[in-house]
């Protein structure tokens, strides 16, 4: 059984190994949106699509099919080990793990694909925080934001806002404004490496003015040294280079 990261959704950014595994699999299981993104690779497969929030059901069924002897690929967006399906599968395994082989196939993360579109915002220490409080208590999320802000880390926010879940994004902004200048550089990427891609570089004080922030958006908040150069957002690594170089 394979847990396959498909990256940001553009098949040109799918790793060669991931493509090979998908093409050789008999059964493809995953969130319906991710399955559509690799439609050209799975036309002759048995495809089992699931709705959002059915991660446990997907993983259980993939394990069941693998135990029956099928060659199964469980699809995960980005990298399966970064807010992906790898953890769910491994947590569910018990005695079955001796009967099936599990291989995790890495993929391009949302953080790295969005960073590439923005320039080089992740060249120094950074943290990744999901603003979804469905599985994590909101108070713990706020605590992590505060510690990251105090530590002057570049911060990558996954799942910043949905139609029902808007409070934590505003709360994150309020916490950041306590510790960061309003002129801190912020990158906002929506539909990274997909159709209708949007890339915006703005400042922390203006971050919430964007009306493009939703579940398909990723936000990168720079540290105190992050700056812009032309159309790029850059967090210097500390090589002592002159900016004009």
N, C-alpha and C positions, 0 to 999 in steps of 0.2 A: 504494500500500500504506500502511495506517495501523497505527501501534502505539498502542493505545488504553488509557489509564489509566481503570480503572473505580472508583477510590477504594476505600473500606473494604468495599464489598460491598452497601451499602444503595442501591438504585437512586435513592432520593430525593436522594442526594449525588453522583450521576453528573452531570457537566457537560452542559449542553444540546448542546454541540458533540459530545461523546463519544456521546451518545444518537443524535444525527442520523447520525453516521458509521456506528455499528453498524447502525442501521435501514436504511441505504442499501447496506451491504455485501452481497456475494453469499456470501462464505465467512468463517466465524468460526473462528479457531484459538486455542487456549490451554490452560492448565492446567485440568483438569476441574472442580476446585472453583470456580474463578473463573467458568467458563462457566455453572455452575449458578446463580450469583448473578445472572446477567442473563438467565435462561431466558425470562422474559416478553417479552424484546425480540428473540429469535432463533428463534422457533418455525418460521418459514418459511425458515430459512437452511440452507446446508450447514455443518454443525458438525464440526470435527475436534478432539476432546479429547485431551490428552496427560497422562501421569502427572507427578508432581513429579520434579525433577532432569533433565527432558528439555528444558531451555531451548534448547540448541543445535539439537536436532532440530526443535522447534517453529519456530524462526526460519528454518532452512534450508527447511522445507516452505512456510512463508509466502512466502518470497522466490521459490521455485519457482512457486507458484501465481500470484503477482503477475507474474512474467515471462511466464506463459502468457496473461496478459490479464485475469485475474479481479480483481474488486474485493474486496480482502482486508483484514480487520481482525485483527491479532494482539493478543489481549487480555492486559493486564498488570494485576495488582492494584495498588492505590494509584496512584502516579505511575510511568510507564514509565521515567523517568530516575532514579528513586531505588530502587536494588536491583531494578530492573525489566528489561523486555525490550529497551528502546531500545538499550542498549550492545551487546548480543549481535548485534542486527540490523545495526547500523552497522559493527561489527567484521567481520562476515561479508561485507559488500558489497565487491566489487572492481570489475571492469568492468561488473557488472550495474547499478551505481548510475546509469549514464548511460541505462539503458533503462527504469528504473522510478522513479517519484516516491515518496519516503518522507516521511511526515508524522507527527510525534510529537504525540499528543493528551494534554495533561497531565491529571492527576487529583488528587484529594484524597489526600495522603499518610497513612500510618498515624500518623506523628508528629503531624500537625496534627489528625487526627480524634480521637486519644486525648487530646491536649492540651485540646481543646475540652470533652471529658467531664470532665477534671480541673479545669478552670478556666482559669488563665493561667500555666502553668509555663514557657512558652518566650518570655516577654517580654524576656529578655535573651539574651546570647550563649549558644549551645548547640552541641553536637556530636552526631552520630549515629554509633553504632558497632554493627555486627552482631557477635554472639557466635558466629556460625557459622564454624567453621574448615574447612569443606569446600573453600572456594576461597581462603582466606586463612590464612597460617601463624599458629598460635596465639601464637607469641612476638611477632609484629608486632601482633596484637590486644591483647595485654597491654601492650605499649609504648604504644599509642595510649590505652588506658584510663588508664595512669599519667600521661601528659602532660595529658590532659583533667582528671583529678582534681587535679593540681598547679595547673592554670590556673583552677580554680574555675568551670569551665563547668557549666551544666546538661547532663546526659548522657542521651541517648535510646538505649536498648538495643533493637535489633531482634533477632529470633531468639534469645531468651535461653536456651532450653533445649529439648531434645527427649528422647525416651526413651533414646537412646544417648549424647547429648551433654549432659553435666551439669557437667563440670569447670570450664569457662570462666566460668560464672555464679558459682560459688563463688570462683574466682580473682579475678573482677572485684570481688566484695564485699570480699575481703581487701585488694585494692589501694586501694579507696575508703576503707576504714576506717583506712588509714595517713594519709590526708590530710583526711578529713572527720569531723565530729562524728557520733557514733552517732545523734544526734537530727535529722540532715539529713532533710528531707521527701522521701518517695519515693511516686510514683504508679504503680500497677500496673493495667493495663487488659487485659481478655481479651475476645475477640470484639467488638471495638469496632464500634458501629453495626450489629450483627447480632443474631440471636436468641441468647439466653442471655448477653447482655452483662453483664460484671462490672467494677466500678470500685472500687478500694481505695486509700485514702491511708494510708500508714504511715510508719515511720522507717527509716533505713538499718540500724540495729542489728537491726530486726525483719524486714527485707526477705525473708530466706530462709525465714522461717516460713510464708510463703504457700505453699499447696499447689496454687495455680491457675496456676503459671508453666509455660508450654509454648510451642510454636511459634505459637500464636494469641494470644500475650501480648506486650505492649510495656511496657517499664519506663522511667519518667522519674525520674531522680535530680536533685533540686534542687541549687542552689548554696548558698553560705553565707548568702544573704539570703532564700532561699525560705521561705515560711511558709504556714500554713493560716488560713483565715477562713471559719467555717461549714463548708460541705461542699466548699469550693474550696481548691485549691493555687495559690499566687500567687508568682511571681518578680518583684519590683518592677523597673521600668524605670529609676527614678531621677528621677521627676518632683517629688520633695519633697512628695508627698501625705501627709497624715496617714492612718494606717491606718483610723480610724473613718469616713473619707469614702468 
